[in-house]
Amino acid sequence: MAELSPIAPAGSRLADLPAVLRSLPRLDAEESERFAADLSDIREHANVESPGDPWES
């Protein structure tokens, strides 16, 4: 189960991003493979349809 929450207090500097990313837990081999498969699937299906107007009624 994933939990979405802020990874750093508001007002963090962009220069702090590398340290924040290093502090995140690493993916295990299975998670890494699933993540790679998800990215591949996204790339395969991205931009297949023409962009539309999301506010079209």
N, C-alpha and C positions, 0 to 999 in steps of 0.2 A: 504494500500500500504506500502510495506517495503522499507526502504532505507538502503543501505549498505554504511557504512562509518567507518573510524577508531573510536574506542571508547576511545582511549587515545593517547596522543602524542607519537611519536616514541621514543624508549628508555625508556619506562616505566619499572619498576621493577616488577618481579613476585610477590613480597610482596605486591604490590599495587592492585593486582587482586581482592581480596575480597571487597575492597572499591569501585572499579569500578563496580563490579557486583551488589553491594547494591545500587549504584546510578542509575541503569537502571530502567525504568518504569516496574511496575508489570503487569502481564497479568490479565485481568478480567476473570470472571468465564467461559464465552463462549470461549475466546481465550485459556484458560487453557485446556478446554475440547477438543478443536480442536487440540491443540498441543499434548495432550496425545493420541488422535486418530491417528495423523500422526506418532508418535513414535511407536505405536502398529502396524500400517501398515508397517512401515519400518522394524521392527523386524520380522514380518511375512514373508516378501518377501526378506529379506537379505540373501545372500549366497545361493539362490535357484539354480543359475546356477554356473557351474564350472568357475573358473577364466580363462580368456582368455588373449591373447596377444593383448594389445590395439594398437600396431604398426603393427600388422599382415596385410599384403596386400592381 
